[in-house]
Amino acid sequence: MAEAAPGRQPGWAEVLLVAIGVVVVVIGAAALTDLLPTEIQRLIFHGPVLIGVLVGGTAWLLWRISRGRPA
């Protein structure tokens, strides 16, 4: 198994900053979705849109992880 290249690991401050950012984005998305008409909300939450976003986001994240860091 190959070892990771030595480098700087994120500290608690960076992890906390990213976590806060994620929470803000999720709350913002929930607030924006709440402003949509009920029928569009139903399409997003019960239709293929949410599934597509989840599959697409997962695929993108796995692709980014598989690419690794630039040398």
Secondary structure, DSSP 8 states (H G I E B T S, - for coil): -----------HHHHHHHHHHHHHHHHHHHHHHHTS-HHHHHHHHHSHHHHHHHHHHHHHHHHHHHH----
